[in-house]
Structures are given as C-alpha cells and as structure tokens.
Amino acid sequence: MKLSESYPNYTKGLMDLIHDKPIMDKSDDKMKIIHQLPLRTSKKAFDYYELNKLNNGSVYFEIVTMNGFKTIVRTRTEIIERDLSREEWFDLISRKALEHLSKEEYRAFLNGYVKQGKGGCSILLSLFLIFSCLLLSQTFR
C-alpha cells in the first residue's frame, strides 16, 4: 500500500501550500512521498518536501534543501502517529516551511554562500599516507 493511501490528507494539505509552485518530480511508494521543487539559485538546487514512514507505521515530515548531492539544510517534524486533517497538515507544513526558510544556512545558500566541509576526507587520507610511509620505512630497514 502506498503511503499516500495511508495518509491521504498529507498531499491535499501540501498542495494547498505549494499549489502555485512548479513541482519537478514526485515519488510515492510505501515508505516515502517526495515532492521536488526547483530553486532559482541553481539548476541543481531543490527543496524536497518529504513524508517518511518509520518501521512502526508512524511518519515524519521533513524539508530538505539540496544542491546537487550536497545537503544544505534539513528541517524535520516530530513523529506523527496518524493522518492529520487537511488543515492540520497545511498548518504543520507551513510552520516547518517557515522554520526551514528562516534558517541561517538556507538564507546564506540563497545568497550564494555554501558551507564548506571540514576536509575530513583529506585529513584521513593524509594520515593514512603518513602511516603507510612510516610502515614502509620500518619494513625496508
């Protein structure tokens, strides 16, 4: 059974909010409903409005902003145990959207700033190379 069949009011409430925005893609299966909305900042930037099912049958809603494969910011609700009314979904999604759009990372991204990673992979690779050189130097003594 598709998640939209278990939570039919979710899509109605979401569409009340985003009805005038261009939806690029939609996915609906038994574990997740995704609506992908493009952002004007980049051809690779999207907001994903998602309803995700947990193993116990409850769900949570989240908005994820991505630029290509990089997650910029994520906003998530508490666990929801039952299908809400259309109006309750609209209110919940509206509040989370406002929270999401107000986050510093989101505003910075829209203004062209992207938080850079801490270089964790580079540091690990450097440490691995140093350790390998030390082992090789011990081997050839």
CORBELCOR-V946148 format. One record per run of one state. SS is the DSSP state (hx for helix, st for strand, lp for the rest). FROM is the first residue (numbers start at 1). TO is the last residue. Records with the same first field share a line. If there is no record, write none. Layout:
BEGIN
SS = FROM-TO / FROM-TO
END
This chain:
BEGIN
lp = 1-2 / 7-7 / 19-22 / 29-31 / 39-44 / 54-58 / 68-69 / 77-79 / 81-85 / 103-103 / 111-119 / 140-141
hx = 3-6 / 8-18 / 86-102 / 104-110 / 120-139
st = 23-28 / 32-38 / 45-53 / 59-67 / 70-76 / 80-80
END
